[in-house]
């Protein structure tokens, strides 16, 4: 089966082959775990760098908490422990000794931050408190897929405390909007922002908001979440402050996070039949330089290429000059499967003509560029490619949105037609009456789950998809990773 067909007919196989050929990861020795190889980890470093800058500009301070959480902490917030209990890995022994109290490997850290904030917050002068940590977390997943869903993964988690609900809600939305801005700009990944339904919100939270992305198989990935937690965790951990009127109040808390699933989302949204395509802002290597012809007979070709590489590095571009003994064709293919955005080919004839050939990873054609304008042209082409990838992904998602389906029978007929034709079912914009029963029926019979209640839907739906009753909400439904 050709890889082009694999992307169409076996998307998961295409994905695994692509990230392996790009040398991004290796499987860990424990089920469901993975090793980030240097190329893969560099992607996470770029994400960290972009978000850290935004967080610090907004006044957030980084910190780090232990990964071990006492069992008693989970029991303080009933909905929280119930929501995470099936995924918690527990430590019950240390050497030959049974622990007095089991400790969990953190699935998230609201309880740890809550316990600390109860000591750190005493007065309104201590507020707001906005903290973030970059950490690893554990959730014992039954079905795993590298970067997207693993038993241990990397993320950032922000935890904040405020004097009022108004301020807490305002900042909850601020961080959601920050996520959307960075993900769309850095990863060239368009997202749908909105509010989660009650069944999909964070365990122990009041309201959850998300950004959701569509992959090339039209499945959804929850790309980031921001939660307003009300006073639930404040009451559980006794986080009180003395207000300006000399009365004690509970703080209002929030939490928000993105994870390494952003890497998988980016690859699934932009890749083609050849493998990964990295947006220039994310690429571990932005430019590959490849000498053409016999280098030993034409050493000046390599000398000039090294000078070109130095000029590109001087303007901040990451480069790789492939001076190996492999054939030019082999080098071209390596550049393609590793997702390098721009390739420069340079041989004896190019040297004579003071030019080179450029090939963009996402385009078929090559074009000539004078060496006199090469650096500026490379920078320009990379900027254009970044926007081109976003626009292409945006057009793809809109082409697979279905707003015309208004009944459960129409949805099931749509799915049947797609399966018969070998097409992807896309996303469905549907009315929802707000009951758990109708939402659960859609999931049970179609595999579609609510993604979010979009802030700006393309249209308003007035009738519930399942019950036919008046719709309270307009919701995006899709199959998801």
Steps between C-alpha positions, in 0.01 A plus 500: 500500500646838406545749781263736322231237543607444858429863583157461347409146606710437811570836654643364825750285309599802290547704818720241671713452189537875456617577854739204489656611170533853639697351791281665764450223756566147619277271704574488873555174690170536692172461315360830379818700551726664242845652470532848351795485261686830441293597193178434692609675816610807305135539395395508865776750579362738235153469651640560850693804385198661333264441791754591768549838339124565495450373856776715645380806311159452665649474851493121544788353703646155438546249782525124548310258725569133585348228282379297799156589638360354825179303466334724760539802271281342234232410751455866595327576168256217421434578133873539438598159635206333326599654167863388515477174700496264197826649364703537821823300545568444871821452701441282807852377587846653544761225500372233739279743691128550452416870489270626775299683235495413128622776271396556138716609212349836413230502229466878560593722792195695619518325837871571550464865408187527714682364803789743448278800434318442829834579670620771263182709473390694807394846382357668193852641458615147407258494207486437217738203514579364152739205485606258228708186487652301214478138602432140412166344593367144505171353384485126448357505150368176351539613139810701423642691204836681518475872581119491498415259781765335717516373858755769582508831317643849529295812550467833671235562760407842626331537840360832616312652791295822494298712736184501286310282256505780244879521496539120501267460203666785311844340540364154416397639162825695467706184511268320259541786253876490556499130409308569181736781402819297547369175350369673188813712456776257598355167385294647212211302648151653484279418798140522616463678835201447724359358822490131587171333584457394866581134421831604342614761750789461743433278802425733790470810285211741442563583132753369249597676178703347219668545166435207265686414180399290199746242369525384137285197580251757638531367854525758776782568742442703814796735460472695824265564793435775751283430807312725738491301826289736711558450872488118484871445559523803729237349729659155482844635597385797711657768281372819665615859498426806710328745270521881510190507724676280756289191423623157397396377154583196292713569194378417151740273313573405141732263318608469138730278296639385167708189440724317256188391312546832319792335319285212377223740404735711290629193315152358438373834372785585259659173388471355149557163336879546536481553875527795737497864396620741766386861500820708472460650849491147647750313282805351678688571176360781287743477207694205359790577268592224254806503272434353155759314292845376587617699800855367479534632144330828591605588858407864443133393492522384860703805600234733359220300661668538839513874449128499409424296812689751718298785348173318574604424856593865548132598457387236751404211272569138597686318223654167404762460229487139378854429382468123543597251229139413425352581161321829445173311452541329836569835666194655338284220637650532849420869498142428393422228757648712779267784411766763433309804364761618246770321302790668319669307217834628377738358238784604263265659247329696776840619618579630151163676473502640857170333579346201675183293483240522776233238578224562756385190687131560437531590128594286200700750293859618543611850410825687438622773736800728461753462780506878535142496632496150649482582872213747460320262263532206741359708784212615280418150373492362853259773612278432201505126567398550864188688389438258211489203738255679729277599208505146360408346835229761546352428158512126570307529826233722348464256210423224753253688718139387465240753602210355300427200726204562731383155614650182641379305196678744270820463703492121483425512127791740451737266686378201296560688173850598608586143598367368171707750299810474721472867598556670833181604686633840610349714776129555558348824622187399685237625739504360854224521757748496790412153633756228571272242339511645150874564515564146624285348225700677229822365647369148551352454153741700282826544690463878466564701817431863574814704438380835628226760486672744263519868585447593136312221320444538125127485575262447791313169526148509638403129525667224702662241272359200689183601683361759259439729796607866489879528513662688787845487346677472166776239531783355293497118498780282358687178554813568702840372601 
